[in-house]
């Protein structure tokens, strides 16, 4: 499947990824791979479905939880995205990717103070972080 995906033969890649799911339905990895495939091809509802199946098998999979939270954020399900990110940040409080999503959720919720605080936390960990710097610029712009 990965070979076909790299060759941009997405139909064949999808077929082989689905075959992997059928072959190993009791482990989360095939669902994660198919979720990644759909995520990378911007088919977010399908990605969300396969990530959910992966989480049902392995609820503590940080990688799947992270990607699933991104889909929730993109689809506007901020509450569910925030729950997942909060869980991940309990495990890894200084996770920059998780903090970036947290800041974006806060910004989308119009909680600009919290978004800026989270962005500043990111900058303490990575002073050149583009996402955090852009977010602070957006917040400090008049009429954001």
C-alpha positions, 0 to 999 in steps of 0.5 A: 500500500505504501509503495502505491501511495508513494507512486500516487496510485491511491486506488491501489494503495487504498485497496492494499490498506483495506486488505491489511485491515481485513487480515488483522482486524484485531490490532490497531495498526492497520486502522491507523495506517488506513486513517493516515492514508485518508488523512494524507489524501484529505478525506477527513471523515474516512480518516476519522472513522478509521482512527476511531476504530484504532482507538477502540482497539488501543485507547491509549495510542498517542499517535492516533489520538493526536491525529484524531484531534487534528481531524476534530479541530478541522471539522469544528468539533472543538470539545472533542479535540480539546479532550484528546489534546488535554489527555495527551498533554497530561502525558507529555506536557511539553509536546509542542504539536499538542500545545499548537493544537491547544492554542489553535483550539483556544483561538478558534473558541475566541479565548485569545488570552489562553491562546496567547499564553499557550503560544508563549509556552510554545515559544519558551520551548522553541523560540523560533516556532512559526505557528506560535509566532503567527498566532501571537501576531494574529491575536495582537492584530487589531480586529482579529 
